[in-house]
Amino acid sequence: MHQGREVDTVIVGAGFSGLYMLHRLRQLGVSAVVFEAGKSVGGTWFWNRYPGARVDIESQEYCYSFSPELDREWKWTERYAAQPELLKYLNHVADRFDLRKDIHLETRVTAAHYDEDARRWRVTTDKGETIVCRFCVMATGCLSVPKADAELPGSEAFKGDSWHTGRWPEGGVDFTGKTVAVIGTGSSAIQAIPIIAAQADHVTVFQRTPNFSVPAHNGPIDPAVVADWEKNRDAYRKEARDTGFGIRYVSMGEQAAHEATPAEQKAAYEERWKYGGFALLGAYNDLILDRDANSTAAKFVHEKIHEIVKDPAVAAKLSPKTYPIGAKRICVDTGYYATFNRDNVSLVDLTEEPIERVTANGVKTGAKEYPVDAIVYAIGFDAMTGALDKIDITGRAGAKLKDAWSAGPKTYLGLMVAGFPNLFLVTGPGSPSVLCNMAVAIEQHVDWISDCIAWMGERQARAIEATEAAQDEWVAHVNEVADTTIYPYANSWYLGANVPGKPRVFMPYIGGFPVYRDKCNEVAARGYEGCTVAA
Ligand SMILES: Cc1cc2nc3c(=O)[nH]c(=O)nc-3n(C[C@H](O)[C@H](O)[C@H](O)COP(=O)(O)OP(=O)(O)OC[C@H]3O[C@@H](n4cnc5c(N)ncnc54)[C@H](O)[C@@H]3O)c2cc1C
């Protein structure tokens, strides 16, 4: 590539979002290139190769919907696709739509500067190239920057092997004969622990905060389900997009929990536990709004944990008590709680004995040292803002995005930022994003951005930018809606609470996918209300 080469659009990231963005722009005749730091397309499903990594939404629902041909060709093998199958799918999409020729792999975008006079972005990569473009689309991922294990003092001194689940080695890891520490009990750990435990000599799980987990009941996909989807795909997708979370089988019950007797509640939860996945949270329409209603579902899961885990003291430690169920995305597992019945698995509760440091030989808590051969860091991500924070982004008058967001991210609809014309975010903070089926959230954003770019083209408009007033109003609305729910009661990564020093702002939009989509459509129909457009 030449220094200063010009295209219409630069897309950063070649995951689910970047691939579809490129395809849509090509269809519009808008030239685009993609820069991707990884050595393959796939994003999340390229980086997170830890054992047990799989999607928490049924495969039929967690995929693109833009191409009937793709739907016909692709056959999922499991009810919840595992990482290798998801990565294969995204590679298939890259080939099927001939996307690779415009994707530059192993190329990290380090800076994006807006030149106000030229109304162009100058995007710089770690290869020393600068490319000039009108539009810059950040498809950089909500969960693409793993938290550094350096947060745990002494990690550099450890003599054994260690890995972050979000940067798993390509050939996999053989844990046979090893003693292993797993630090963290979020979604990745909950998926990985049962598999590591089946291989290793011993696994010690270091838990700071327990998570609510429900069974996936995964298995080969039922041919009857596939046939049904083939017949009704369009209707089912529409149904999914009309639910708050963009997931068809989590449509909310008609009833509030307090309208049901305890026996009815138990039966409703039991039925959904048997179905598996997020279905549990849809049993009643007030579970995410009302703490008393919510506690009926939490109590049900606590009872399940005590039924499954034989040692009552371990069951009690595994039962989340400090936040409502659903206030952190519930985990969907295969045999997680039962794994704690194995002789080779032990649980360390870090609220009783916090980690002091990682040593040359293992992990030292306030109580003792746990010598291990290997450490798995399942400590999560610098969510939603982490990837953008790593790029030096400057907008009008050289204003830095980092400074604009120093008190927490501010966006208009999670799609645009005041002061940063022609910059678009896919599933940015202030949009449903991580509270949603991300496949649904991503397609809606990419379609909206593409339509906006096409609209600009038709009018030969050169720059579009959210106004401060529209942005402030949206940010206030995002917070207002969050405050009517149970979500702010958890110290979660939705709030940035997992990263020391990160401002605490509820980042995703919890008003529900259909409400959000309709608002975005209205904004577009009114000529991008809340934005200034320069000719
Ligand atoms: C372990 C894990 C499990 C998940 N499970 C689910 C699930 O079950 N259901 C669900 O709905 N969602 C899930 N998610 C969320 C998931 O991230 C989304 O579903 C989806 O894959 C996001 O796609 P994306 O393209 O927006 O971002 P990503 O897939 O994260 O892709 C972003 C890409 O941008 C690249 N990038 C970032 N910064 C730069 C830069 N400066 N220069 C160049 N490249 C850059 C990254 O390398 C990455 O490849 C999960 C996330 C994780 C981490």
The ligand as a MOL file (V3000), in Angstrom:
LIG
                    3D

  0  0  0     0  0            999 V3000
M  V30 BEGIN CTAB
M  V30 COUNTS 53 58 0 0 0
M  V30 BEGIN ATOM
M  V30 1 C -15.0760 -15.1860 24.9900 0
M  V30 2 C -16.2050 -14.4510 24.3770 0
M  V30 3 C -17.4120 -15.0760 24.1810 0
M  V30 4 C -18.4630 -14.4020 23.6050 0
M  V30 5 N -19.6470 -15.0470 23.4530 0
M  V30 6 C -20.6820 -14.3940 22.9230 0
M  V30 7 C -21.9340 -15.0380 22.7970 0
M  V30 8 O -22.0410 -16.1840 23.1840 0
M  V30 9 N -22.9820 -14.3500 22.2760 0
M  V30 10 C -22.8560 -13.0630 21.8530 0
M  V30 11 O -23.8340 -12.4830 21.3850 0
M  V30 12 N -21.6720 -12.4390 21.9380 0
M  V30 13 C -20.6070 -13.0640 22.4820 0
M  V30 14 N -19.4160 -12.4220 22.6240 0
M  V30 15 C -19.3000 -11.0530 22.1490 0
M  V30 16 C -18.5830 -11.0550 20.7810 0
M  V30 17 O -17.5030 -10.2120 20.9310 0
M  V30 18 C -19.5440 -10.6530 19.6800 0
M  V30 19 O -20.5790 -11.5860 19.5940 0
M  V30 20 C -18.9210 -10.5250 18.2760 0
M  V30 21 O -18.0830 -11.5760 17.9660 0
M  V30 22 C -18.2170 -9.2050 18.1550 0
M  V30 23 O -17.7880 -9.0130 16.8420 0
M  V30 24 P -17.0080 -7.6760 16.4710 0
M  V30 25 O -16.5510 -7.8430 15.0910 0
M  V30 26 O -17.8290 -6.5060 16.8060 0
M  V30 27 O -15.7900 -7.6330 17.4910 0
M  V30 28 P -14.5680 -8.6880 17.6140 0
M  V30 29 O -15.0110 -10.0420 17.2530 0
M  V30 30 O -13.9980 -8.4710 18.9740 0
M  V30 31 O -13.5650 -8.1790 16.5160 0
M  V30 32 C -12.8840 -6.9740 16.6390 0
M  V30 33 C -11.5650 -7.1230 15.9110 0
M  V30 34 O -10.9540 -5.8600 15.8680 0
M  V30 35 C -9.5640 -6.0410 15.9460 0
M  V30 36 N -8.9890 -4.7920 16.4210 0
M  V30 37 C -9.2440 -4.1310 17.5630 0
M  V30 38 N -8.4950 -3.0080 17.6260 0
M  V30 39 C -7.7620 -2.9750 16.4880 0
M  V30 40 C -6.8070 -2.0610 15.9770 0
M  V30 41 N -6.4550 -0.9450 16.6260 0
M  V30 42 N -6.2500 -2.3220 14.7720 0
M  V30 43 C -6.5870 -3.4440 14.0670 0
M  V30 44 N -7.4860 -4.3470 14.5250 0
M  V30 45 C -8.0650 -4.1050 15.7190 0
M  V30 46 C -9.3960 -7.1560 16.9530 0
M  V30 47 O -8.1700 -7.8210 16.7730 0
M  V30 48 C -10.5800 -8.0430 16.6300 0
M  V30 49 O -10.2060 -9.1000 15.7880 0
M  V30 50 C -18.3250 -13.0610 23.2080 0
M  V30 51 C -17.1120 -12.4130 23.4280 0
M  V30 52 C -16.0740 -13.0960 24.0060 0
M  V30 53 C -14.7780 -12.3810 24.2130 0
M  V30 END ATOM
M  V30 BEGIN BOND
M  V30 1 1 1 2
M  V30 2 1 2 3
M  V30 3 2 2 52
M  V30 4 2 3 4
M  V30 5 1 4 5
M  V30 6 1 4 50
M  V30 7 2 5 6
M  V30 8 1 6 7
M  V30 9 1 6 13
M  V30 10 2 7 8
M  V30 11 1 7 9
M  V30 12 1 9 10
M  V30 13 2 10 11
M  V30 14 1 10 12
M  V30 15 2 12 13
M  V30 16 1 13 14
M  V30 17 1 14 15
M  V30 18 1 14 50
M  V30 19 1 15 16
M  V30 20 1 16 17
M  V30 21 1 16 18
M  V30 22 1 18 19
M  V30 23 1 18 20
M  V30 24 1 20 21
M  V30 25 1 20 22
M  V30 26 1 22 23
M  V30 27 1 23 24
M  V30 28 2 24 25
M  V30 29 1 24 26
M  V30 30 1 24 27
M  V30 31 1 27 28
M  V30 32 2 28 29
M  V30 33 1 28 30
M  V30 34 1 28 31
M  V30 35 1 31 32
M  V30 36 1 32 33
M  V30 37 1 33 34
M  V30 38 1 33 48
M  V30 39 1 34 35
M  V30 40 1 35 36
M  V30 41 1 35 46
M  V30 42 1 36 37
M  V30 43 1 36 45
M  V30 44 2 37 38
M  V30 45 1 38 39
M  V30 46 1 39 40
M  V30 47 2 39 45
M  V30 48 1 40 41
M  V30 49 2 40 42
M  V30 50 1 42 43
M  V30 51 2 43 44
M  V30 52 1 44 45
M  V30 53 1 46 47
M  V30 54 1 46 48
M  V30 55 1 48 49
M  V30 56 2 50 51
M  V30 57 1 51 52
M  V30 58 1 52 53
M  V30 END BOND
M  V30 END CTAB
M  END
